[in-house]
Amino acid sequence: MASSADLSDVPSVDLVTEVLRRMKCSTKPDKRLILVGPPGSGKGTQSPIIKDEYCLCHLATGDMLRAAVAAKTPLGVKAKEAMDKGELVSDDLVVGIIDEAMKKPSCQKGFILDGFPRTVVQAEKLDVMLKNQGTKVDKVLNFSIDDAILEERITGRWIHPSSGRTYHTKFAPPKVQGVDDVTGEPLIQRKDDTAEVLKSRLEAFHRQTEPVIDYYSKKGMVATLPAEKPPKEVTVEVQKVLSEK
């Protein structure tokens, strides 16, 4: 806990903003959500909107693992040992790190889990852990999109490395093919955005993660979203789903 001395150094506007945020949050229903979808399906665009609207904490397992390793928590130390050996971090460890993170005050109203569970075994372990906490997952948002649309969306992305400006060969092309509008410098494609890398990531998604959607469908928790639609329309669909009782 922060002591009152710590708070005396926090600017008033930040304190007031936080108090107002907490008052707004107190009226929101608790939500425990899992976001599932292939790379490029728009989860990263929607999760901050959902997080702010429902005052949830965003638990991205990759970031949490890195944070636990950096903070040298007991679980972080174990995770680092596995990573240093080039091994995958065990499901139990990842679930333990999620369990730890969920106890933070920012997770009081619930959470968005992104990038986990990727397998049915992980989903089962997560269910057990939540049951031990006396909670459960409320909804699984399935960002459904055709592979061909994804391929067009992702492999068309080009970036100007020094400014971060992004272009798309079809949806937002540069004035001159292959060069930045402002500097005239060459554009590059991130290695994750190439057709070969996308193909292997999609194969892994279909093989490992689609069974997770079936697992939660049997429990009646899955809401399928039309992720090929423009982001604003997907946001409207998400809000519809989350406002259902």
Buried (B, 14 or more C-beta within 10 A) or exposed (E): EEEEEEEEEEEEEEEEEEEEEEEEBEEEEEBBBBBBBBBBBBBEBBBEBBBEBBBBBBBBBEEBBBBBBEEEBEBBEBBBEBBEEEEEBEBEBBBBBBBBBBEEEBBBBBBBBBBBBBBBBBBBBBBEBBEEEEBEBBBBBBBBBEBEEBBBBBBBBBBBEEEEBEBBBEEEBBEEEEBBEEEEEEBEBEEEBEEEBBEEBBEEBEEBBEBBBEBBEEEEBBBBBEBBBEEEEBBEBBEEBBEEE
